[in-house]
Amino acid sequence: MHRRILIAGTGSGVGKTTLTLGLMAAFRHKGYAVQGFKCGPDYIDPSFHTAVTGRASRNLDSWMLSHDTVREVFCRGSQGADISIIEGVMGLFDGRSPLSNEGSTAEIGMILDTPIVLVVNCQSMARSAAAIVKGFQSFTTGIRIVGVIANQVGSEGHYRLVQEAIEQECRIPVLGYLEREAKLHMPERHLGLVPSLERGELTPFFDHLAELVAARIDLERLFELAACEPVTFRESLFPAEAQPKTVTIAIAKDAAFNFYYPENLELLEANGAELVYFSPLAGEEIPAEADGLYIGGGFPEEFAETLMRYTGVKASITAAITAGMPTLAECGGYMYLTESIEDTHGNRYPMLGVVPGKVRMQTKLAALGYREITGTAGNFLIGPHDQAKGHEFHYSVFAPNGGEPLPFAYMTKGRKGAQPEGYLQANLVAGYTHVHFASSPGLVQRWIQACAAFKYDRYRE
């Protein structure tokens, strides 16, 4: 018997993340091993989960990944956990399309046959809360809403009104509540997030959440409701046996570059890549043994002044790319490879200059959404006959020198249709799109083969 629970909301902003973290922390305080998951492509909330649970949180995304792969990601991640807590995204039924459950929290609940606890913002209502819950119960088949948590209630008396109404009309338990007066404010989810997590600065906040949740929510009942049959999957993305290490891929990993889907790295390792980590932010140059390079997303704009000073780091990465090292740079990594990053105050910071153009930060989102990815001729990772799926989320805009279009890495299709994206130069593939390797495992083999060819050519020299 496995225990898993999905914390869903009636919409964004109802307190899913706060409650999820509180539950994770409370169960950790009880001595349980807790595994976190996040519905959708988001990197930020999993960073919080990982800090609270001590286990790498994983994304469950039913649009980027097949249903069977979602099950495998869950099974791999939940091994050794006493309870898995899945945080939903947006409202329970919000996903890829307003006309279906595709890519929604509800679809993840169906794929994993997972009991759902619905978080409801009960401010300024009593009996009406039952109508909301009943609507969610009856909206579609195939989901199991097993309980409710009332958030933003005015008092214990207010909570009792809500509880009585929901339990009478909806026939499911209300497991507890959090009050408006608790004044819980989630830490800033952008500036300095990773460094503050790494330094443990948010630990007192998590501890406070755990105490509050333990006092207001019936953890024993929730633990009972989380019991269900184990998840199984048919076919693994991973080779039956890990392949011998034939190449070495350097991964930029620090507070500036830290957005990597765990499966991306695990697939590289399982297929024969030795991963070595280095920190551009700490002045570490690319490791000498590297045959490939992966610079993920993050917040290089927040550390641009530090990054620009390490001329040795910039020179080592530039030399590797110029020599033909197979390189993938995503979002923050792509920004790092341009000539400069300009912040919202107009300050400009010189970067590597490998990509001929400049990046400018803006206060509003520049791009957000899923992307269907088709590669281009000469792209070692995703060729013109290859497809993958990914996601874009960034506040910066890129302007090529002279305004002329550059050789692009992908054609990406989102809500606005297909458009060229990124930059392609020899063995460099760079762009804003975060690619999920599990959506197209063949790219892993192609990358390792390209690294092996680069290693061989370098050895012959």
N, C-alpha and C positions, 0 to 999 in steps of 0.2 A: 504494500500500500504506500502510495506517495502522497505527499501533501503539497498542494499548490493552490494559490488564490490569485484572482485578477482584480485589481483595484481600478474600477472604472468610474467615470464621472458623467453627469448629465450634460456637461459642456466644459470648455476650457475655463480655468480660473476658479473651479469649485473647491480646490484644495487637495487634488489627487497626490501631488508630489509631497506636500507636507505630511499627509497621512501615511503615504507609502514609506517615507523615511522614518516616521515615528514608529510604525509597525515593525520595520526592519530592526530599528534600534532596540525596541522593547523586547523582541524575540531574542536578539543577541544578548541582552541583559539577562534573559532567562537561561542562557547557555546553549541555545540552539544555533546550528549552522544554517545561515540564511543565504539563499541565492537570489540575486536581483535580476530582473529582466525589464526591458522597456519596449512597448509597442511602437513601431515606427522607426525612422532613421536617426533620431536625435542622439547626439553625443553627450550633451550636457547632463541630463538627468542620470544616465548611467555612471557618470563621474561621481555624483553624489552617492548613488547606490554602492559603488565600489568602496568609497571612503567609509560608509557605515557598516557594511557587511564584512569587509576584508576579503571579498571574493570578486573577481572581475565580472561586472554586469554585462549582459549581452542584449542585443537588439533582436526583436522578433518582428519581422516585416513581411507580411503576406503579399505585398505587391512586388518588392524586389526579389523575393525568394519563393520557390515553389512550396506548396503546403508540406510536402514530405521533408524538404530542407528545414522549414520552420520547426518541424518536430525533432529533427536531428540536432539543430542548434539548441533547442530546449533540453534534450536528453544529455548532450555533452555538458552543458552548463550546470545542470542540476545534480550531476553525480556527486554524492557525498553530502548533499544538503538535507537538513531535516524538514525544511519548508522552503518553497520557492514563491516569491512574491513578485507578481508581474504588474508593472504600472502601465495603465492605459495611456492613450493619446487623445487629446481633444474630448469630444463627447463619445459615448459608447458606440454610436453608429456612424460617426464621421470618418470618412476615409477618402479614397481616390475619387469617388463619384458620388453625387447626391442621389443617384438612382440605384445604388447597390451597396452592399456591405464590404466591397472589395477594399482591402487595405485598412480596414477599421479595427478597432479594439474588439468589437463583436466577432469579427471573423477570426481573430486570434483565439478568442474564447471557444469558438466552434472547432477550429483545427485541433486544439489541445484538449478539448472537452473539459474545460476548467471552470469551476464555480466562480461566480462573479459577485463582488461586493460593490454596490452602487453608492457613490458619494453624492449627496444632495445638499446644495446650499439652501438651508431652511430659513434664511433671514426673511422676516416679514410674512411668514405663512405658518399654518398649522395643518388643518385637514387637507389643504391643497397639496401638501407634500405627498400624500397618498395617491392623489390623482397623477402626479408626475411619475411616481414609481410604477403605478399600474400601467401607464402608457408605455413605459420602457419594457415592462414584462410582456405586454401583448404585441409589441411592434413587429417582432419577427420570431420565427421558430428556431430551435437549435441552440439557444443559449440558456444558461441556468443562473439566474440572479437569486442568490441564496441568502442575501442579507443586505442591510443598508447601514451606512454611517451618516449621521446628521452633522453637517458642518454649519458654522456661523449661527448657532442658536443663541438666544438672548440670555437664557438661564436654564437651570435644571427643570424648572416648572414648564418652560417653553418646550424643552426636549420631551417631557412626558406627554404633552399634547400631540407632538409629532409622532412619537413612538406609538401611542394608542391608535392613532388614525391609520398609520401604515400597517401595523400588525393586524388590525381588524380587517382592513380592506384588501391587503395584498398577501396576507398569510405567510409572511416571512419575517424573521426577527430584525429588529433594529439593534445593532450591536454596540452602539454607543454614540458619543458626540464630542465635538469640540466647540467651545464657546467663542463668540466674537471677541469677548473681552480678553481672551488669551493673547491677542495681538501678536500672533506668530507671523513673522515676516521672513520669507525665504531669502537667503543671502543672494547678492547680485549674481546672476547666472552668466555673466560675461567677463567683466573686468577682474583679472586676478583670481579667477575661480580656482584654477589648478594649483597655483602656488599656495593659496590659503588652505586647500584641502591637504596638500602634501605636508604643510607645516602643522597640521592638526588644529588650526585656529577655529574650525567649525565644530570641533568635538563637544564643547560645552552646549552648543545649540542642539546637537543631536541628542545629547544626554537629557536635556530639558524636554525635548520632544518625546523621548522614551518614557520619561516619568509621567508626562501629561497623558499620553496614550494609554499607558498601563492603568492610570487612575480613572479614565473615562470610557474605555472600550473593553469589552469582554474578550480578552485574548484567548481564554480557554475555549469559548464557544467558537471563535473564529478558527482556531487551530483544528477543532473537530470538523467544521464545515469544509476545511481545506482538504480533507481526506478523499482521495479518488484513485482510480486505477492508473497504473503507470502509462506513460506515453510511449508509443512504439513508432518506428519508422521503417520503411521498406529497403531503401538503397542509400548507402553512405556516399557522401562526396569525397571522403577520404580513402586513400588506398588501404587495403586490408592490413598491410604492414608498412610502417614508415620507410621511406626510401633512404638509401645511404646519402650522406651529405656530399654533394658534388660542387656546390658553389656557395659563396658567402654574400649575403645581401645586408648592407648597412641601413639601419633604421634611425632616422632623426627622432629623438624622443626626449622631450623636456616640456617646460611650461609653455613654450611657444609653439611646439609641434607635438600634438598628443592625440589627435583624432584618428584612431585606427579601429576598424571593426576587428574584434579578436579573431574571427574566422579567417580574415585576410592573412594575418600573420601565421595562424596555425596551418592553413593550407600550404603556404610557402614552406614551412618547416616539414610538413608531412611528405612533401613531394621532392625533398632533397636540398633545401636551402638551409644553411646555417645563418641564423640571424644575429647580428652584432649591433649593439645600440651605441649611439653617441649623441652628445648634446651640443648643438651649435651655440646655444645660449650660454653654455659654460666654457666656451672657447675651444671645444674639442673638434679637431679636424676629422675628416672622413677616415675611418680605419684603413690602414694600408692593405689589409687582406681582402678588402671588399671587391666583389665582381659585379655588384649591382647596388642601386641606391633607391630608397623610398623615403620621400619627405612628405609626411601627411599634413592634414589641416591643423588649425589651432588659432592662436592669436598673435601672429608675428608683429602686427601693428602695435600691440601693447608693449612690445619689447624691442621695437625698431631701433631705438637709440643704442641699446646694448649690442644688438646683432650687427649693426653697421660698423662697430669698432673692431670686430674680430676679422681683420683683413686676411689672416692666415687661414681661418675657417673658410671664408669666401673663396680664397684662391684654391684651396684643396678641392672644394666641390666643383668649382668652375673647371679646373684641370681634369677632373674625373669625367665630367660630362663632355668636355671637348675631346677627350680621348676615346669617347664612344661607349662609356659605361651605360648599360641599360638602366634608365632612370624614370621613375614615376614621381611626379610632384602634384599633389592635390591641394587645391584651395590655398591654405596658408603657405604650403610649400611652393605653389605656383607664384604667389605674391613675392616670396623670398627670392625667387630667381629673376625677377624683373629688375629694371634699372633703379627704381626707387619706390618707396611707399610714402605717400603724403597723408598726414593725419587731418582731422576735421578742423584743425586750427591753421592749416596751411604750412605746417612744418614738413620738410621733405628729408627723408633719410635714404642715403645710397644703399642699395642692396647688391646682388651679384652681377646684374647686367647680362645674364645669359639669354633672357627673353627680351627682345628689343621693344621696350615700351615701359610705361609707368602705371602705377596703381594709385588711385586716390580713394580715401575713405569718405563715406558720406553717412549722414545720420539716419537715413531711411534704408530699408532693405533694397538691395539691388536685384536679388534673385532668391526665390524660394520654391522648391518643389521637386517632385520626382522627375527623373530623366531616363528615357530609353536611349541607349547609346549604340551607335554604329561607328566602327572604326574607319580609318582611312588608309590609303596605300602608303606603305612605308612605316606604318605604326606597328612596332614589334609586339605590342601588347594586345591590341584589338584591331585587326585588319578590316578591310572593307567588306568582308564576308562574315565578320564576327559581330556578335551583339552582346550587350551586357545591360545591367540596370544600375542606377545610382541616384544621387540626390545632390541638389545645390542649395546652399544657404550662405549668403555673404552680403556684407554691407559695402564692399569695395567695388570699384569699376576699373577695368583695365583699358588703357588707351595705347595703341601701337604707335611707334614713332612715325611721324609724317601722316598718320591717319590711314595709311594703306593696310589692307588686311594681310595678316601673316599666315603662313602655312598652319592649318588647324589640325588638332589631334582627333577630334570626333565630330560626328553629326549627332546632336542631342535633340530629342523630341520631348517637349513638355506641353503644358496647356496652350502655349503660344505657337505651337507647331515646331517643325524641325529647323535647327539653325546650327551653323558651325561654332565650335567651342574649343578653346584652349590653343596650344601651340605645339608644333611638331618640328623637331630638328634632329636628324640622324636617329640616335637611340634615346632621345629625350621625348617623353610624353608628359605634357603638363597642361593643367586646366583647372577650372573651378569645381568640376564634378567629382564627388566622392563616389568611387566605384565599389560596389560590393562584389568581391571575387566569387562568392558562392552563387551569384546569379549567372556566372559564366566561368566555370572552373578551368576551362581550356586556357584561359589567359595565364594561369599560374604556370602551366607547363611551358607555354611560349616564353614567359619571362625567364624561367630557369634555363631553357635552351639558349636564349640570347645571352644570358650571363656566362654560360659554359663556353659559347663561341668567343665572347670577349676575353674570357680567362685564357683560352687556348691561344688566341692571337697575341695576347700580351706575353704569354710564356715563350712563344716562338721568337719574340723580339729579344 
